[in-house]
């Protein structure tokens, strides 16, 4: 069994940053990533979503230009071209990070799944490895709610929607947090009939009430926004899917039909997939890894950072917290 000075789990922004810092100290490092290098931000988060939001913003600026005395017309929106541009941006960013990792000394990269089997020990597909210090940056994944009928229909998440091959005529987004709102804005700008269902009494409930109020007012001009909505069931029908809901205050029922359904009901830590309890790392009730102000878990020489700890899931915060661990230029091959 190989033993490393440092094991890093997750090759997103947080994990890759820690990896480069450890390599700069000429330590022997193992980096484990079960998916694509780049984590959420590059593959299914910041890079693709913001690449899609840019043309959506341009569409809306053109439509609003008349109030400035500029009269313009949108003759066609190339949905396929916009999606392909997004995929190209993702590939370019992912390739840049992959090349940087390949060009680093003292690094063993394991592209596959693994889990803790005992203290400081990870079991991979064909072998086990030990680490003197371990950094868990395993990220998060979309929450799939236990919704009646969901297993009988095809639905999308904020990740799978990036693989859309054809523009749908209509879509119902279940969830009105920042992910649901961002994609609602993009899809509506593309000419898709959008409905957003939000369980809370307002959109983006973690923001200031005044912000939520203005946002909902503006978005309601372009799409249907239903707040205080409890989704009860989804069903398949010939033209797509039907969503059955009721008002949480009045108990009044309603049915929404759409060609596609997207879930934007939050994200959960991947810590459970790692079986972190086998190495003495604790999680909270929501499954996020418990850490102190210095990113230390309750287990000596094991830290956790990034989306896995359940704080604000933003790249800039993962970078900031990662930098608490110290900064040294990394060593490159010659």
C-alpha positions in Angstrom: 0.0 0.0 0.0 1.4 3.4 -1.0 1.7 6.1 1.6 1.6 9.7 0.7 2.6 12.9 2.5 -0.7 14.4 1.3 -3.9 13.0 -0.2 -6.3 15.4 -1.8 -9.8 14.2 -2.6 -11.4 16.3 -5.4 -9.8 18.2 -8.2 -12.0 21.2 -8.2 -10.7 24.7 -7.3 -10.2 23.9 -3.6 -8.6 20.5 -4.2 -6.4 21.6 -7.1 -5.2 24.6 -5.2 -4.2 22.5 -2.1 -2.5 20.0 -4.5 -0.3 22.7 -6.0 0.6 24.1 -2.6 1.7 20.6 -1.4 3.7 20.0 -4.6 5.4 23.3 -4.1 6.7 22.0 -0.8 8.1 19.0 -2.7 5.7 16.6 -0.9 4.5 13.3 -2.4 0.9 13.9 -3.3 -2.0 11.7 -4.4 -5.0 13.5 -6.0 -8.3 11.6 -6.4 -11.1 12.7 -8.7 -14.0 10.5 -9.6 -15.3 12.8 -12.4 -13.8 15.5 -14.6 -10.9 17.7 -13.4 -12.1 21.1 -12.5 -15.0 20.3 -10.1 -18.3 22.0 -10.1 -17.1 25.5 -11.1 -15.5 24.5 -14.4 -17.7 21.6 -15.4 -21.3 22.3 -14.2 -21.2 25.6 -12.3 -19.6 29.0 -12.8 -18.0 28.5 -16.2 -21.0 27.0 -18.1 -23.7 29.0 -16.3 -22.0 32.3 -16.7 -21.2 31.5 -20.4 -24.9 30.9 -20.9 -26.0 34.0 -19.0 -23.9 36.4 -21.1 -25.9 35.9 -24.4 -29.1 35.9 -22.3 -28.1 39.3 -20.9 -27.5 40.6 -24.5 -30.9 39.4 -25.6 -32.6 41.3 -22.8 -30.5 44.4 -23.4 -31.6 44.4 -27.0 -35.2 44.0 -26.1 -34.9 46.9 -23.6 -32.9 49.1 -26.0 -36.0 51.0 -27.3 -36.3 52.9 -24.1 -33.0 54.5 -24.9 -34.1 55.3 -28.4 -32.3 52.3 -30.0 -34.7 50.2 -32.1 -33.2 46.8 -32.8 -34.7 43.4 -33.8 -33.7 39.9 -32.9 -34.3 37.7 -35.9 -32.9 34.5 -34.6 -31.4 33.0 -31.5 -29.0 30.1 -32.3 -29.7 27.9 -29.2 -27.4 25.1 -30.5 -24.6 27.6 -31.1 -24.9 29.1 -27.7 -24.8 25.6 -26.1 -21.8 24.7 -28.1 -20.0 27.9 -27.1 -20.6 26.9 -23.5 -19.2 23.4 -24.0 -16.1 24.8 -25.7 -15.5 27.1 -22.8 -15.8 24.2 -20.3 -13.4 22.0 -22.3 -10.9 24.8 -22.6 -10.8 25.5 -18.9 -10.8 21.8 -18.0 -7.9 21.1 -20.4 -5.8 23.9 -19.0 -6.1 22.5 -15.4 -5.5 19.0 -16.6 -2.3 20.0 -18.4 -1.1 21.9 -15.3 -1.6 18.8 -13.2 0.2 16.5 -15.7 3.1 18.9 -15.7 3.6 18.6 -11.9 6.2 16.5 -10.2 5.6 14.2 -7.3 1.9 13.8 -8.1 0.0 10.5 -8.6 -3.4 11.2 -10.1 -6.2 8.7 -9.5 -9.2 9.2 -11.8 -11.9 7.1 -10.1 -14.0 6.5 -7.1 -12.8 5.7 -3.6 -13.9 5.6 0.0 -12.3 5.5 3.4 -11.8 2.0 4.7 -10.1 2.9 8.0 -8.1 5.7 9.6 -6.2 7.7 7.0 -6.8 5.0 4.4 -8.7 5.2 1.1 -9.8 2.2 -0.9 -9.7 2.8 -4.6 -10.8 0.4 -7.3 -7.7 -1.8 -7.4 -5.7 -0.6 -4.4 -5.6 1.1 -1.1 -3.5 4.2 -0.2 -2.6 6.0 3.0 -2.1 9.7 3.7 -0.2 11.4 6.5 -2.3 14.5 5.8 -5.7 14.4 4.0 -7.7 17.2 2.5 -11.3 16.5 1.6 -12.6 18.7 -1.2 -15.1 16.2 -2.6 -17.7 18.8 -3.6 -21.5 18.4 -3.8 -24.2 17.2 -6.1 -27.8 18.1 -6.8 -30.4 17.0 -4.3 -33.1 14.8 -5.8 -36.2 15.2 -3.6 -38.4 12.2 -2.8 -41.1 13.4 -5.1 -44.0 11.1 -6.1 -43.7 10.0 -9.7 -40.2 11.4 -10.2 -38.8 7.9 -10.9 -41.3 7.6 -13.8 -40.3 10.6 -15.8 -37.2 12.1 -17.4 -36.0 15.2 -15.5 -33.0 17.5 -15.6 -30.8 19.0 -12.9 -28.5 22.0 -13.1 -25.9 19.6 -14.4 -27.8 17.5 -16.9 -29.4 20.6 -18.5 -26.0 21.5 -19.9 -26.4 18.5 -22.2 -29.6 19.7 -23.9 -29.4 19.0 -27.6 -32.7 20.7 -28.6 -34.5 23.8 -27.3 -37.7 22.8 -25.6 -40.9 24.8 -26.0 -41.5 24.9 -22.2 -39.9 24.0 -18.9 -40.9 23.9 -15.3 -38.2 24.6 -12.8 -38.8 23.3 -9.3 -36.8 25.5 -7.0 -36.4 29.2 -6.8 -32.9 29.7 -5.3 -30.1 31.3 -7.3 -29.6 28.2 -9.5 -33.3 28.0 -10.5 -33.4 31.8 -11.1 -30.3 31.9 -13.2 -31.5 29.1 -15.5 -35.0 30.6 -15.6 -33.4 33.9 -16.9 -31.4 32.1 -19.5 -34.1 29.8 -20.8 -36.7 32.6 -20.9 -34.3 34.8 -22.9 -33.9 31.9 -25.4 -37.6 32.1 -26.1 -38.7 29.1 -23.9 -41.9 29.3 -21.8 -40.6 29.1 -18.2 -42.4 28.4 -15.0 -40.6 28.6 -11.6 -42.1 26.9 -8.6 -40.7 28.1 -5.3 -41.5 26.5 -1.9 -40.5 29.6 0.0 -42.6 32.7 0.1 -40.0 34.5 -2.1 -37.3 33.8 -4.6 -33.6 33.6 -3.6 -34.7 33.6 0.1 -31.1 33.9 1.4 -30.9 37.4 -0.1 -32.3 40.6 1.3 -36.1 40.8 1.1 -35.9 43.9 -1.0 -33.7 42.2 -3.5 -36.1 39.2 -3.7 -39.1 41.5 -4.2 -37.5 43.4 -7.1 -36.2 40.2 -8.7 -39.5 38.5 -8.5 -41.3 41.5 -10.0 -39.0 41.7 -12.9 -38.9 38.0 -13.6 -42.6 37.7 -13.5 -42.7 40.0 -16.5 -41.0 37.2 -18.6 -42.2 34.0 -17.0 -44.6 32.5 -14.5 -43.4 32.6 -11.0 -45.3 30.7 -8.3 -44.1 31.1 -4.7 -45.3 29.3 -1.5 -45.8 26.2 -3.7 -45.5 22.7 -2.5 -45.0 20.2 -5.3 -47.0 17.0 -4.6 -46.5 14.8 -7.6 -45.2 14.7 -11.2 -46.6 12.7 -14.1 -45.7 11.9 -17.6 -48.1 12.8 -20.4 -47.9 12.8 -24.2 -46.4 16.3 -24.6 -44.1 16.2 -21.6 -44.7 16.3 -17.9 -47.4 17.5 -15.5 -46.5 18.9 -12.1 -49.2 18.9 -9.4 -48.8 21.4 -6.5 -50.7 23.2 -3.8 -50.5 26.6 -2.2 -48.9 26.0 1.3 -51.2 28.6 2.9 -54.6 28.0 1.2 -54.1 24.3 0.2 -55.4 25.3 -3.3 -54.3 22.8 -5.9 -52.8 23.6 -9.3 -51.4 21.7 -12.3 -48.5 22.9 -14.5 -47.7 21.3 -17.8 -44.3 21.6 -19.5 -42.2 19.7 -22.0 -39.3 19.5 -19.6 -38.8 19.6 -15.8 -35.6 20.8 -14.1 -34.9 20.3 -10.4 -33.1 23.1 -8.6 -33.8 22.0 -5.1 -30.4 22.4 -3.6 -27.1 20.5 -3.3 -25.8 17.9 -0.9 -22.3 17.0 0.2 -20.5 14.1 -1.5 -19.0 13.2 1.9 -21.4 10.2 2.3 -20.0 8.6 -0.9 -16.6 8.7 0.8 -17.8 7.0 4.0 -15.8 9.6 6.0 -17.0 8.1 9.2 -14.6 5.2 8.7 -11.7 7.7 9.3 -13.3 9.4 12.2 -14.6 12.5 10.3 -18.0 13.8 11.5 -20.8 15.3 9.5 -23.8 17.4 10.4 -27.5 16.5 10.0 -27.4 17.6 6.4 -24.4 15.4 5.6 -21.8 18.3 5.4 -18.4 17.8 7.0 -17.9 19.6 10.3 -14.9 21.8 10.4 -13.6 24.6 12.7 -12.5 28.1 11.6 -9.3 26.7 10.3 -10.9 24.0 8.1 -9.8 21.2 10.5 -12.2 18.3 11.0 -12.4 16.5 14.3 -9.8 14.1 13.2 -6.1 15.1 13.5 -4.4 15.9 10.2 -7.6 15.8 8.1 -9.0 19.0 6.7 -12.1 19.7 4.6 -12.9 22.6 2.3 -15.0 23.7 -0.6 -18.6 22.6 -1.1 -18.2 19.5 1.0 -18.4 21.6 4.2 -21.7 23.2 3.3 -20.8 26.9 3.6 -21.5 29.3 0.8 -20.9 27.3 -2.4 -18.9 29.9 -4.3 -15.5 29.4 -6.0 -14.1 32.7 -4.6 -14.8 31.5 -1.1 -13.3 28.1 -1.7 -10.2 29.9 -3.0 -10.1 32.2 0.0 -10.4 29.4 2.5 -7.9 27.3 0.6 -5.4 30.1 0.9 -5.6 30.0 4.7 -3.4 26.9 4.4 -0.5 29.0 3.2 0.9 30.2 -0.2 4.0 29.0 -2.0 4.6 29.0 -5.8 4.3 25.5 -7.2 7.2 23.6 -8.8 6.9 22.7 -12.4 8.7 20.1 -14.5 11.6 21.4 -16.7 
